[in-house]
Amino acid sequence: MKRTANAQWKGSVKEGKGELTTQSGILNQTNYSFKTRFTGEEKGTNPEELLAAAHAGCFTMAVSFALSEKGIEPAILNTEATLSMEGFEISGMHLSITGSVPGISENEFEEITKAAEQNCLVSKALKIKITSEAHLI
């Protein structure tokens, strides 16, 4: 399986603007810019927000999967992912999950979430080698 996304940028880093489009079309020419990334003066998204959303979604699904493996169906799981930056470096991600899960103890839920914290695909991806390619037109 492969998933794709496209980023287009026009102009300088501070005054320019970009658009993000995903294969699914859920993001379709979605605005991102220096202002959406660092100042909040403009409506749009940014790479850090998208990374936090991806991590929250992956982690929550990993918790649901682990619960299903135990024959437990959660009523609801809600995760907030908080990405932290220091300067121009991502320094951490904090995942805070709240769940209504009948038939499970607090300790069991915590064990499952700790395993998902380390083993969801996005958690693993944050530790992988990064490669790139460039094409000038």
HELIX and SHEET records of a PDB file:
HELIX    1   1 PHE A   34  PHE A   34  1                                   1    
HELIX    2   2 LYS A   35  THR A   39  3                                   5    
HELIX    3   3 PRO A   47  GLU A   69  1                                  23    
HELIX    4   4 GLU A  106  ASN A  119  1                                  14    
HELIX    5   5 LEU A  121  ALA A  125  1                                   5    
SHEET    1   A 3 ALA A   5  LYS A  10  0                                        
SHEET    2   A 3 LYS A  17  THR A  22 -1                                        
SHEET    3   A 3 THR A  30  SER A  33 -1                                        
SHEET    1   B 2 ILE A  76  GLU A  86  0                                        
SHEET    2   B 2 GLU A  89  SER A 100 -1                                        
END                                                                             
